Amino acid sequence: MALRTLIATMGFDERHVLPSLRLMPYDRLILVAGRDTFRSAGFRRLKALEPELRTVRVDPFDLTDALESIREAVRRAAAEGPVRISASGGTKILTNAAILAAFQEGVETWYCDPEPVRLPVLCGVRIGAAFSAAERAIARALHSPIRHDRLLAVIRDQGFARRTVLGAVHSLAAKGLIELEGEAGGVLVRPSPRFALFRDHLREVPKKA
């Protein structure tokens, strides 16, 4: 039997979580929050209502930490059944991390404040599908800054045409995931600060049908 999981973010007020508990059917509740939340009176009240709730501790002011933790929680829960996210509580950074995780993992997501709004996430469609094979090949090769001509050679050796590789480089730059920096004798390609947020999806090798 499939286990329905609701993953909810929370600050210090459980009232931001309660609407999603009333509106969304679930068998298991996973609460994502910072250390101080789990010491709060709001958490104790919620725990009294849901004694078996599970918790995921994150730094609510660190987007990368929160994003990776929520994605891991989604993946674990999805192995047992459908997953929904309620991104209504906590810091703006935590809310943004939950929404970004939803788009990356293709998970139904709601924001309740107090009326429920379903966010435009395509369920079952992971964000990796938005990147071409050449873009993913570049991401897998890009561990540190590399000269543009060297990068082209590395990716072309994998069977991609030069024109395809150039297009992929410009596409990733336009998406803000890589940076092109002129230097003496050429151009340097480096991962942008945003690259880490999409690193796993960019470097995925799609499964063959």
Summary of the structure (lengths in Angstrom):
residues: 209
radius of gyration: 20.1
end to end distance: 25.8
largest distance: 65.4
contacts: 658
relative contact order: 0.12
helix: 45%
strand: 20%
